[in-house]
Amino acid sequence: MTINCKGKLIDLSKPKVMGVLNLTPDSFYDGGKYKSESKILLQVEKMLLEGASFIDIGAYSSRPGAIHISEEEELRRIVPIVELLLKKNPSILISIDTFRSRIASECISAGATLINDISAGNLDNKMMDTVAQHQVPYIMMHMKGNPQNMKQLATYEDLLKEIIHYFSERVYEARLKKINDIIIDPGFGFAKTVQQNFKLLANIDLLKVLDLPILAGLSRKSMIYKTLDTTPEDALNGTTALHMRALEGGANILRVHDVKEAMECITLFNELTASNNS
């Protein structure tokens, strides 16, 4: 349960937090919030001080029905910010949320540490080769289709069985490419209904059969605010409740907008675990 980040071994046997930084104008929760360099630097500093081990930067909105943008626009948004953050803090571990190999390569060359691919290589057949060439950890997510059409593809005969089969195929492909450090993300909200998301979370422990670290991206998602009849802005309490379930089911990384609250959840989870084992 360790991954190699720039020669530094990160132990994921104790859960870690990945803070989200969206550079998109249309993300479902914080789109357009971080437009200036000063706001970006302040937010990242805040997340690091609160305990984030990784900062996940995305410049292409993957919410359902999101507007498709060009590679050039994605590059224009993201590469200068990677350079800015590393100039300010060279030790920061930056994850790049992209499904495009060119974006991944440019950002790794600029100093990024991990690649977080919503398509597990299915939307760009050069992605795994790029990750293998640079030998960085690879987060592969479960999704069907793409952000523009995935809502229409939430049909499964056996949800958990199909997700595990999907990962077994994608992990096999990644191993053939000599990718060493792999993290799996079951893809809450991606080609899944609200009810399917809850079934997936309730059975997240079944993914441990793959013997890989698990990332849970639940933060402020529609499965929470639709169930509670509220908004993403008022979904923090629900997020924390589901984070505890994800940790109980074996999640190793929580990908979140709110680092402080996620770290508190992990602290309490660790105490419960220690008490149960004593």
PAZAPA-4460 file (N, C-alpha, C; in steps of 0.05 Angstrom, whole numbers, plus 32768, in hexadecimal, padded with zeros to 4 digits):
% residues 278
    n_x    n_y    n_z   ca_x   ca_y   ca_z    c_x    c_y    c_z   seq   type   mol
   8010   7FE8   8000   8000   8000   8000   8011   8019   8000     1      M     A
   8028   8018   7FF3   8039   8030   7FF0   803A   8038   7FD2     2      T     A
   803C   8052   7FCD   8041   805B   7FB2   8059   806D   7FB1     3      I     A
   8067   806D   7F9B   8080   807C   7F98   807A   8096   7F8A     4      N     A
   807D   80AC   7F99   8078   80C7   7F8F   8092   80D7   7F8F     5      C     A
   809E   80D9   7F78   80B7   80E8   7F75   80CD   80DC   7F87     6      K     A
   80CD   80C2   7F8A   80E1   80B4   7F9B   80D9   80B3   7FB8     7      G     A
   80C3   80BF   7FBF   80B9   80BE   7FDB   80A3   80AA   7FDD     8      K     A
   80A6   8097   7FF0   8092   8082   7FF3   807C   808C   8005     9      L     A
   8063   808C   7FFA   804C   8095   800A   803C   807C   8013    10      I     A
   803A   8079   802D   802C   8062   8038   800E   8067   8039    11      D     A
   7FFF   8057   802A   7FE2   805A   8029   7FD3   8047   803C    12      L     A
   7FE2   8038   804D   7FD5   8027   8060   7FC5   8037   8075    13      S     A
   7FCE   8050   8079   7FBE   8063   8089   7FB2   8077   8075    14      K     A
   7F97   807B   8076   7F8A   808B   8061   7F96   80A7   805F    15      P     A
   7F96   80B1   8046   7FA0   80CB   803F   7F8A   80DC   8032    16      K     A
   7F8E   80F6   8031   7F7B   8108   8024   7F88   8115   800B    17      V     A
   7F78   8116   7FF6   7F80   8124   7FDE   7F6D   813C   7FDB    18      M     A
   7F79   8154   7FDC   7F69   816C   7FD9   7F64   8173   7FBC    19      G     A
   7F4C   817C   7FB6   7F44   8182   7F9A   7F48   81A0   7F94    20      V     A
   7F54   81A5   7F7D   7F56   81C0   7F73   7F4C   81C0   7F56    21      L     A
   7F34   81CB   7F52   7F28   81CC   7F37   7F2F   81E7   7F2A    22      N     A
   7F3A   81E6   7F12   7F40   81FE   7F03   7F2B   8203   7EED    23      L     A
   7F15   81F5   7EEF   7F00   81F6   7EDB   7EEB   820B   7EE3    24      T     A
   7EDE   8218   7ED0   7EC9   822B   7ED6   7EAF   821E   7EDC    25      P     A
   7EAC   8203   7ED6   7E92   81F7   7ED7   7E91   81DD   7EE8    26      D     A
   7EA4   81D9   7EFA   7EA2   81C2   7F0C   7E8A   81C4   7F1E    27      S     A
   7E7F   81AD   7F27   7E65   81AD   7F34   7E64   81BC   7F4E    28      F     A
   7E7B   81BE   7F5C   7E7B   81CB   7F76   7E8B   81E5   7F77    29      Y     A
   7EA4   81E4   7F6E   7EB5   81FB   7F71   7EBF   8207   7F57    30      D     A
   7EAF   8202   7F41   7EB7   820D   7F27   7EBA   822B   7F27    31      G     A
   7ED0   8235   7F1D   7ED5   8251   7F1B   7EDD   825F   7F35    32      G     A
   7EE1   824F   7F4A   7EE7   825B   7F64   7F04   8264   7F66    33      K     A
   7F16   8256   7F58   7F33   825C   7F5A   7F3E   8266   7F3F    34      Y     A
   7F3A   8281   7F3B   7F41   828D   7F22   7F5C   829A   7F22    35      K     A
   7F64   82A4   7F3A   7F7D   82B3   7F3B   7F93   82A2   7F48    36      S     A
   7FAC   82A9   7F43   7FC2   829A   7F4F   7FC2   829C   7F6D    37      E     A
   7FBA   82B3   7F78   7FBA   82B7   7F95   7FA5   82A5   7FA2    38      S     A
   7F8E   82A3   7F96   7F79   8291   7FA1   7F81   8274   7F9F    39      K     A
   7F8E   826D   7F8A   7F98   8251   7F86   7FAD   824A   7F9C    40      I     A
   7FC0   825C   7F9F   7FD5   8258   7FB3   7FCA   8256   7FCF    41      L     A
   7FB7   8267   7FD6   7FAB   8267   7FF0   7F9C   824D   7FF5    42      L     A
   7F8C   8244   7FE1   7F7D   822C   7FE5   7F8F   8213   7FE8    43      Q     A
   7FA4   8212   7FD8   7FB6   81FB   7FDA   7FC5   81FB   7FF4    44      V     A
   7FCE   8212   7FFC   7FDC   8215   8016   7FC9   820C   802D    45      E     A
   7FB0   8214   802C   7F9C   820C   8040   7F98   81EE   8040    46      K     A
   7F96   81E2   8029   7F92   81C5   8028   7FAA   81B6   8033    47      M     A
   7FC2   81BF   802D   7FDA   81B2   8037   7FDC   81B5   8055    48      L     A
   7FD7   81CD   805F   7FD8   81D2   807C   7FC3   81C0   808B    49      L     A
   7FAD   81BB   807E   7F98   81AB   808B   7F9E   818D   8089    50      E     A
   7FB2   8185   807A   7FBA   8169   807A   7FB9   815A   8060    51      G     A
   7FB4   8167   804A   7FB3   8159   8030   7FCF   814E   8029    52      A     A
   7FCF   8135   8021   7FE8   8129   8017   7FED   812F   7FFA    53      S     A
   7FD7   8132   7FEB   7FD8   8137   7FCE   7FC5   814E   7FC7    54      F     A
   7FCC   815C   7FB1   7FBA   8170   7FA5   7FB3   8167   7F89    55      I     A
   7F9A   8163   7F84   7F90   8159   7F6A   7F86   8171   7F5A    56      D     A
   7F93   8176   7F44   7F8C   818E   7F33   7F7E   8184   7F19    57      I     A
   7F67   8190   7F14   7F58   818A   7EFC   7F51   81A3   7EEC    58      G     A
   7F54   81A1   7ED2   7F4D   81B8   7EC1   7F39   81B1   7EAB    59      A     A
   7F2D   8199   7EAE   7F18   818F   7E9C   7F02   8185   7EAD    60      Y     A
   7EEB   8192   7EAC   7ED4   818A   7EBD   7EC9   816F   7EB4    61      S     A
   7EC7   815C   7EC7   7EBD   8142   7EC0   7EA2   813D   7ECC    62      S     A
   7E94   8152   7ED5   7E79   814F   7EDF   7E67   8146   7EC8    63      R     A
   7E51   8138   7ECE   7E3F   812F   7EB8   7E36   8146   7EA6    64      P     A
   7E3A   8142   7E8C   7E31   8156   7E78   7E44   816D   7E76    65      G     A
   7E5C   816B   7E81   7E6F   8182   7E80   7E77   8189   7E63    66      A     A
   7E7E   81A2   7E60   7E86   81AB   7E45   7EA2   81A0   7E3F    67      I     A
   7EA5   8195   7E27   7EBE   818B   7E1D   7ED1   81A2   7E16    68      H     A
   7EEA   81A1   7E1F   7EFD   81B6   7E17   7F15   81A9   7E09    69      I     A
   7F24   81B9   7DFB   7F3B   81AF   7DEB   7F53   81A9   7DFD    70      S     A
   7F66   819A   7DF3   7F7F   8195   7E01   7F8D   81AF   7E07    71      E     A
   7F8D   81C1   7DF3   7F9B   81DA   7DF6   7F90   81EA   7E0D    72      E     A
   7F75   81EB   7E10   7F69   81F9   7E26   7F70   81EC   7E41    73      E     A
   7F6F   81D2   7E41   7F76   81C4   7E5A   7F93   81C9   7E62    74      E     A
   7FA5   81C8   7E4F   7FC1   81CF   7E54   7FC4   81EB   7E5E    75      L     A
   7FB7   81FE   7E51   7FB9   821A   7E58   7FB0   821F   7E75    76      R     A
   7F9C   8210   7E7E   7F92   8213   7E99   7FA4   8207   7EAE    77      R     A
   7FB0   81F0   7EA7   7FBC   81E0   7EBD   7FDA   81E2   7EC0    78      I     A
   7FE9   81E2   7EAA   8006   81E1   7EAD   8011   81F9   7EBD    79      V     A
   8009   8212   7EB7   8014   8228   7EC7   800E   8226   7EE5    80      P     A
   7FF8   8219   7EEC   7FF1   8216   7F09   8002   8201   7F16    81      I     A
   8008   81EB   7F07   801B   81D7   7F12   8036   81E4   7F17    82      V     A
   803F   81F4   7F04   8059   8202   7F07   8058   8216   7F1E    83      E     A
   8042   8225   7F21   803F   8238   7F36   8040   822B   7F52    84      L     A
   8032   8215   7F55   8031   8207   7F6F   804B   81FB   7F77    85      L     A
   8059   81F0   7F63   8073   81E4   7F69   8089   81F8   7F6E    86      L     A
   8086   8210   7F62   8099   8225   7F67   8096   822F   7F84    87      K     A
   807D   8230   7F8D   8077   8238   7FA9   807E   8222   7FBD    88      K     A
   8079   8209   7FB5   807E   81F3   7FC8   8088   81DA   7FB8    89      N     A
   80A2   81D8   7FB5   80AD   81C2   7FA4   80A7   81A6   7FAD    90      P     A
   809F   81A3   7FC6   809A   8188   7FD1   807D   817F   7FCE    91      S     A
   806C   8190   7FC4   8050   8189   7FC1   804C   8171   7FAE    92      I     A
   803A   8160   7FB5   8033   8148   7FA4   801A   814E   7F94    93      L     A
   801D   8154   7F7B   8007   815D   7F6A   7FFD   8145   7F59    94      I     A
   7FE3   8141   7F5A   7FD6   812D   7F49   7FC8   813D   7F33    95      S     A
   7FC8   8132   7F1A   7FBC   813F   7F03   7FA4   812F   7EFB    96      I     A
   7F8D   813D   7EFD   7F73   8130   7EF5   7F6E   8135   7ED8    97      D     A
   7F76   8121   7EC7   7F73   8123   7EAA   7F71   8108   7E9E    98      T     A
   7F64   8106   7E87   7F63   80EC   7E78   7F74   80EE   7E5F    99      F     A
   7F82   8104   7E5C   7F92   8109   7E43   7FB0   8105   7E48   100      R     A
   7FBD   80F5   7E38   7FD9   80EF   7E3C   7FEB   8107   7E38   101      S     A
   7FE4   8119   7E26   7FF4   8131   7E22   7FF4   8143   7E3A   102      R     A
   7FDC   8146   7E46   7FDB   8156   7E5F   7FEB   8149   7E75   103      I     A
   7FE8   812F   7E77   7FF7   8120   7E8C   8015   8124   7E89   104      A     A
   801E   8121   7E70   803B   8122   7E6B   8046   813F   7E71   105      S     A
   8037   8153   7E67   8040   816F   7E6C   8041   8176   7E8A   106      E     A
   802D   816C   7E98   802B   8172   7EB5   8041   8163   7EC5   107      C     A
   8046   814A   7EBE   805B   813B   7ECB   8076   8149   7EC6   108      I     A
   807A   8152   7EAD   8093   815F   7EA7   8096   8179   7EB7   109      S     A
   807F   8185   7EBE   807F   819E   7ECE   8082   8198   7EEB   110      A     A
   8081   817E   7EF3   8086   8177   7F0F   806F   8169   7F1D   111      G     A
   8059   8163   7F0F   8043   8154   7F1C   804C   8138   7F23   112      A     A
   803D   812C   7F36   8046   8113   7F42   8035   80FA   7F3B   113      T     A
   801B   80FF   7F38   8008   80E9   7F33   7FF6   80F0   7F1C   114      L     A
   7FEA   80DC   7F0F   7FD6   80E0   7EFB   7FBC   80D3   7F04   115      I     A
   7FA6   80E3   7F03   7F8C   80DA   7F0B   7F7A   80DA   7EF3   116      N     A
   7F74   80C2   7EE8   7F67   80BF   7ECE   7F4B   80B4   7ED1   117      D     A
   7F37   80C4   7ECC   7F1B   80BB   7ECF   7F14   80A4   7EBC   118      I     A
   7F24   80A0   7EA7   7F1D   808C   7E93   7F2E   8073   7E95   119      S     A
   7F42   8072   7EA6   7F55   805B   7EA9   7F61   8054   7E8E   120      A     A
   7F67   8069   7E7E   7F73   8065   7E64   7F61   8060   7E4D   121      G     A
   7F47   805E   7E52   7F34   8058   7E3C   7F2E   806F   7E2A   122      N     A
   7F33   8088   7E32   7F2E   809F   7E21   7F47   80A9   7E13   123      L     A
   7F5E   809D   7E19   7F77   80A4   7E0B   7F89   808C   7E0D   124      D     A
   7F8D   807F   7DF6   7F9C   8066   7DF7   7FBA   806A   7DFB   125      N     A
   7FC3   8083   7DFD   7FDF   8088   7E02   7FE4   808E   7E20   126      K     A
   7FCE   8090   7E2F   7FD1   8098   7E4B   7FE3   8085   7E5C   127      M     A
   7FDD   806B   7E5A   7FEC   8058   7E6A   800A   8057   7E62   128      M     A
   800F   805A   7E48   802B   805B   7E3F   8039   8074   7E4B   129      D     A
   802B   808A   7E4C   8036   80A3   7E58   803C   80A0   7E75   130      T     A
   8029   8094   7E84   802D   808F   7EA1   8044   807C   7EA5   131      V     A
   8046   8067   7E95   805C   8054   7E98   8077   8061   7E92   132      A     A
   8077   8072   7E7D   8090   807F   7E76   809B   8091   7E8D   133      Q     A
   8089   809F   7E9A   8091   80B1   7EAF   8092   80A3   7ECB   134      H     A
   8087   808B   7ECC   8087   807B   7EE5   807D   808B   7EFD   135      Q     A
   8064   8094   7EFA   8056   80A2   7F10   803E   8091   7F18   136      V     A
   8034   8094   7F30   801C   8086   7F39   8004   808E   7F27   137      P     A
   7FF3   807A   7F23   7FDC   807D   7F10   7FC2   8076   7F1F   138      Y     A
   7FB1   808A   7F20   7F96   8085   7F2B   7F83   8080   7F14   139      I     A
   7F77   8068   7F14   7F65   8061   7EFE   7F48   805F   7F0A   140      M     A
   7F36   806C   7EFC   7F1A   806D   7F06   7F08   805C   7EF5   141      M     A
   7EF2   8053   7F01   7EDE   8045   7EF1   7ECA   8059   7EE6   142      H     A
   7EC5   8058   7ECC   7EB1   8068   7EBE   7EAA   805A   7EA5   143      M     A
   7E91   805F   7E9B   7E89   8056   7E81   7E84   806F   7E70   144      K     A
   7E8D   806E   7E57   7E89   8084   7E45   7E9B   809C   7E4C   145      G     A
   7E90   80B4   7E4A   7E9F   80CC   7E51   7E8D   80DF   7E60   146      N     A
   7E98   80F6   7E6A   7E87   8107   7E7B   7E6E   8111   7E6C   147      P     A
   7E6F   8112   7E52   7E58   811D   7E43   7E41   8108   7E41   148      Q     A
   7E47   80EE   7E41   7E32   80DB   7E3D   7E2F   80C6   7E53   149      N     A
   7E3F   80C8   7E69   7E40   80B2   7E7D   7E25   80AF   7E8B   150      M     A
   7E15   80C4   7E8E   7DFC   80C2   7E9C   7DE9   80AE   7E8F   151      K     A
   7DEC   80AB   7E74   7DDB   8098   7E65   7DE5   807B   7E66   152      Q     A
   7DFC   8077   7E73   7E09   805C   7E73   7E09   804E   7E8E   153      L     A
   7DF8   8057   7EA0   7DF7   804C   7EBB   7DE6   8033   7EBD   154      A     A
   7DEC   801F   7EAC   7DDD   8006   7EAC   7DF1   7FEF   7EB1   155      T     A
   7DEA   7FDE   7EC5   7DFC   7FC8   7ECC   7DEB   7FB0   7ED3   156      Y     A
   7DF5   7F98   7ECB   7DE9   7F7F   7ED4   7DF1   7F7A   7EF1   157      E     A
   7E0B   7F7E   7EF7   7E15   7F7A   7F12   7E2B   7F90   7F16   158      D     A
   7E23   7FA5   7F24   7E34   7FBD   7F27   7E50   7FB6   7F31   159      L     A
   7E52   7FAA   7F48   7E6C   7FA4   7F54   7E7D   7F91   7F43   160      L     A
   7E70   7F7D   7F38   7E7E   7F69   7F28   7E8A   7F77   7F0F   161      K     A
   7E7A   7F88   7F03   7E84   7F96   7EEA   7E9A   7FA9   7EF0   162      E     A
   7E99   7FB7   7F07   7EAE   7FCA   7F0F   7EC8   7FBA   7F14   163      I     A
   7EC6   7FA4   7F23   7EDE   7F94   7F29   7EEA   7F89   7F0F   164      I     A
   7ED9   7F80   7EFD   7EE3   7F75   7EE3   7EF1   7F8C   7ED3   165      H     A
   7EE5   7FA3   7ED3   7EF1   7FBA   7EC5   7F0D   7FC0   7ED0   166      Y     A
   7F0F   7FC1   7EEB   7F2A   7FC7   7EF6   7F3D   7FB0   7EF1   167      F     A
   7F35   7F97   7EF2   7F47   7F81   7EED   7F53   7F84   7ED0   168      S     A
   7F43   7F8C   7EBD   7F4D   7F90   7EA2   7F5F   7FA8   7E9F   169      E     A
   7F58   7FBE   7EAC   7F68   7FD6   7EAA   7F82   7FD3   7EB9   170      R     A
   7F81   7FC6   7ED0   7F9A   7FC1   7EDF   7FAD   7FAF   7ED0   171      V     A
   7FA1   7F9A   7EC4   7FB2   7F88   7EB4   7FC0   7F97   7E9E   172      Y     A
   7FB1   7FA9   7E90   7FBD   7FB9   7E7B   7FD4   7FCB   7E86   173      E     A
   7FCF   7FD7   7E9D   7FE3   7FE9   7EA9   7FFC   7FD9   7EB1   174      A     A
   7FF8   7FC1   7EBC   800F   7FB1   7EC4   8020   7FA9   7EAB   175      R     A
   8012   7FA3   7E95   8021   7F9D   7E7D   8032   7FB4   7E74   176      L     A
   8029   7FCC   7E79   8038   7FE5   7E72   804E   7FEB   7E87   177      K     A
   804F   7FDB   7E9C   8063   7FDF   7EB2   805D   7FF7   7EC3   178      K     A
   8043   7FFC   7EC7   803B   8011   7EDB   803B   8003   7EF6   179      I     A
   804A   800E   7F08   804E   8001   7F22   803A   8008   7F37   180      N     A
   8034   8022   7F3A   8023   802C   7F4F   8007   8033   7F44   181      D     A
   7FF3   8023   7F4C   7FD8   8027   7F42   7FC5   802B   7F59   182      I     A
   7FB3   803E   7F57   7F9E   8043   7F6A   7F84   8041   7F5B   183      I     A
   7F70   8035   7F67   7F56   8033   7F59   7F41   8045   7F66   184      I     A
   7F30   8051   7F55   7F1B   8062   7F5E   7F01   8058   7F52   185      D     A
   7EEE   804F   7F62   7ED5   8043   7F58   7EC3   8056   7F48   186      P     A
   7EC9   8070   7F4A   7EBB   8083   7F39   7E9E   808A   7F41   187      G     A
   7E9C   8092   7F5A   7E81   809B   7F64   7E77   80B2   7F53   188      F     A
   7E5E   80AF   7F48   7E53   80C4   7F38   7E58   80C1   7F1A   189      G     A
   7E69   80AF   7F12   7E70   80AC   7EF6   7E62   8093   7EEA   190      F     A
   7E4E   8098   7ED9   7E3F   8083   7ECD   7E31   8071   7EE2   191      A     A
   7E28   807F   7EF7   7E1A   8070   7F0D   7E03   8082   7F17   192      K     A
   7DED   8075   7F1D   7DD6   8083   7F29   7DDC   8087   7F47   193      T     A
   7DCB   8098   7F54   7DCE   809C   7F71   7DCD   8081   7F80   194      V     A
   7DBA   8070   7F79   7DB7   8057   7F86   7DCF   8045   7F81   195      Q     A
   7DDA   8045   7F69   7DF2   8035   7F63   7E0A   803F   7F72   196      Q     A
   7E0C   8059   7F76   7E22   8064   7F86   7E21   805A   7FA3   197      N     A
   7E0A   8059   7FAE   7E07   8050   7FCA   7E0D   8032   7FCB   198      F     A
   7E05   8023   7FB8   7E0B   8006   7FB7   7E29   8002   7FB6   199      K     A
   7E36   8012   7FA5   7E53   8010   7FA2   7E61   8017   7FBC   200      L     A
   7E58   802C   7FC9   7E65   8034   7FE2   7E60   801F   7FF8   201      L     A
   7E48   8014   7FF9   7E42   8000   800D   7E53   7FE7   800A   202      A     A
   7E5D   7FE2   7FF1   7E6C   7FCA   7FEB   7E88   7FD0   7FE2   203      N     A
   7E93   7FE8   7FE9   7EAD   7FF0   7FE0   7EC3   7FDD   7FE9   204      I     A
   7EBE   7FCF   7FFF   7ED2   7FBC   8009   7ED8   7FA5   7FF5   205      D     A
   7EC5   7FA0   7FE3   7EC9   7F8A   7FCF   7EDF   7F91   7FBC   206      L     A
   7EE5   7FAB   7FB9   7EFB   7FB3   7FA7   7F16   7FAB   7FB2   207      L     A
   7F17   7FA4   7FCB   7F31   7F9D   7FD7   7F3C   7F83   7FCB   208      K     A
   7F2A   7F74   7FBC   7F33   7F5C   7FAF   7F49   7F62   7F9A   209      V     A
   7F4A   7F7B   7F91   7F5D   7F83   7F7D   7F79   7F89   7F89   210      L     A
   7F7A   7F8A   7FA4   7F93   7F8E   7FB3   7FA1   7FA7   7FAA   211      D     A
   7F92   7FBD   7FA7   7F9E   7FD7   7FA0   7F92   7FED   7FB1   212      L     A
   7FA0   8003   7FB5   7F95   8019   7FC4   7F7B   8023   7FB7   213      P     A
   7F68   802C   7FC7   7F4E   8036   7FBD   7F4C   8053   7FC3   214      I     A
   7F44   8063   7FAF   7F3E   807F   7FB3   7F20   8083   7FB2   215      L     A
   7F15   8092   7FC4   7EF8   8098   7FC4   7EF3   80B5   7FBF   216      A     A
   7EE5   80BB   7FAA   7EDE   80D7   7FA3   7EC1   80DC   7FA7   217      G     A
   7EB9   80E3   7FC0   7E9D   80E6   7FC7   7E96   8103   7FCC   218      L     A
   7EAA   8114   7FCF   7EA6   812F   7FD9   7E90   813F   7FCB   219      S     A
   7E7B   8145   7FDB   7E65   8157   7FD2   7E57   814E   7FB9   220      R     A
   7E58   8134   7FB3   7E4C   812B   7F99   7E2E   8128   7F9B   221      K     A
   7E22   8124   7F84   7E04   8124   7F82   7DF7   810E   7F91   222      S     A
   7E05   80F7   7F95   7DF9   80E2   7FA5   7DF3   80EC   7FC2   223      M     A
   7E02   8100   7FCB   7DFE   810B   7FE5   7DE8   8121   7FE4   224      I     A
   7DEC   8135   7FD3   7DD9   814C   7FD5   7DBE   8146   7FC9   225      Y     A
   7DBD   8133   7FB6   7DA2   812B   7FAC   7D93   811A   7FC1   226      K     A
   7DA1   8109   7FCF   7D95   80F9   7FE4   7D8B   810A   7FFB   227      T     A
   7D9A   811F   8001   7D93   8131   8018   7D82   8148   800F   228      L     A
   7D7C   814A   7FF5   7D6C   8160   7FEA   7D78   817B   7FF1   229      D     A
   7D92   817D   7FEA   7DA1   8196   7FF0   7DB2   819D   7FD8   230      T     A
   7DC8   81AA   7FDD   7DDA   81B3   7FC7   7DF7   81AA   7FCD   231      T     A
   7E08   81AC   7FB9   7E24   81A5   7FBE   7E30   81B6   7FD4   232      P     A
   7E28   81CF   7FD6   7E32   81E2   7FEB   7E2B   81D8   8007   233      E     A
   7E15   81CA   800A   7E0B   81C1   8024   7E0F   81A3   8028   234      D     A
   7E22   8198   8019   7E25   817A   801A   7E3E   8171   8029   235      A     A
   7E4A   8183   803A   7E62   817B   8048   7E5C   8166   805E   236      L     A
   7E47   816A   806D   7E41   8157   8082   7E3B   813B   8076   237      N     A
   7E2C   813B   8061   7E27   8121   8053   7E41   8115   8048   238      G     A
   7E52   8126   803E   7E6C   811C   8034   7E7C   810E   804A   239      T     A
   7E7D   811A   8062   7E8C   810F   8078   7E80   80F4   8081   240      T     A
   7E66   80F3   8081   7E59   80D9   8088   7E61   80C3   8075   241      A     A
   7E61   80C9   805B   7E68   80B4   8048   7E86   80AE   8048   242      L     A
   7E96   80C2   804F   7EB3   80BD   8051   7EB9   80A8   8066   243      H     A
   7EAA   80A9   807C   7EAF   8095   8091   7EA9   8079   8086   244      M     A
   7E93   8076   8077   7E8C   805C   806B   7EA2   8053   8058   245      R     A
   7EAD   8066   8048   7EC2   805F   8035   7EDB   8055   8043   246      A     A
   7EE2   8062   8059   7EF9   805A   8069   7EF4   803E   8075   247      L     A
   7EDC   8039   8080   7ED6   801F   808B   7ED8   8009   8075   248      E     A
   7ED2   8011   805C   7ED3   7FFD   8046   7EEF   7FFA   803A   249      G     A
   7F02   8009   8044   7F1E   8005   803B   7F29   801A   802A   250      G     A
   7F1C   8031   8027   7F27   8047   8016   7F42   8051   8022   251      A     A
   7F55   8055   8011   7F70   805E   8019   7F74   807C   8015   252      N     A
   7F65   8088   8002   7F68   80A4   7FFC   7F4B   80B0   7FFA   253      I     A
   7F47   80C6   8007   7F2E   80D5   8003   7F35   80ED   7FF2   254      L     A
   7F27   80F0   7FDC   7F2B   8107   7FCA   7F15   811B   7FD1   255      R     A
   7F1D   8133   7FDB   7F09   8145   7FE8   7F0D   8162   7FE1   256      V     A
   7EF7   8171   7FE4   7EF9   818E   7FE3   7EFF   819A   7FFE   257      H     A
   7EF9   818B   8013   7EFB   8196   802F   7F0F   8184   803E   258      D     A
   7F28   818D   803F   7F3D   817C   804A   7F3B   8179   8069   259      V     A
   7F36   818F   8077   7F35   818F   8094   7F21   817A   809E   260      K     A
   7F09   817A   8093   7EF4   8168   809C   7EFB   814B   8095   261      E     A
   7F07   8147   807E   7F0F   812C   8076   7F25   8121   8089   262      A     A
   7F38   8132   8090   7F4D   812A   80A2   7F41   8123   80BE   263      M     A
   7F2E   8133   80C7   7F21   812D   80E0   7F13   8111   80DF   264      E     A
   7F06   810C   80C9   7EF9   80F2   80C5   7F0D   80DC   80C6   265      C     A
   7F24   80DF   80BA   7F39   80CB   80BA   7F44   80C7   80D6   266      I     A
   7F48   80DD   80E5   7F52   80DB   8100   7F3F   80CB   8112   267      T     A
   7F25   80D0   810F   7F11   80C1   811F   7F10   80A3   8116   268      L     A
   7F12   809F   80FC   7F12   8084   80F2   7F2A   8074   80FC   269      F     A
   7F42   8081   80FC   7F5A   8074   8107   7F57   806D   8124   270      N     A
   7F4A   807E   8134   7F46   8078   8150   7F33   8061   8154   271      E     A
   7F1E   8060   8143   7F0B   8049   8145   7F19   802F   813E   272      L     A
   7F2A   8030   8129   7F39   8019   8120   7F4C   800F   8136   273      T     A
   7F5B   8023   8142   7F6E   801C   8157   7F60   800F   8170   274      A     A
   7F49   801B   8176   7F3A   8010   818D   7F2F   7FF4   8188   275      S     A
   7F27   7FEF   816F   7F1C   7FD5   8168   7F32   7FC0   8168   276      N     A
   7F4B   7FC9   8163   7F62   7FB5   8161   7F70   7FB2   817B   277      N     A
   7F69   7FC3   818F   7F78   7FC1   81A9   7F6D   7FAC   81BB   278      S     A
***
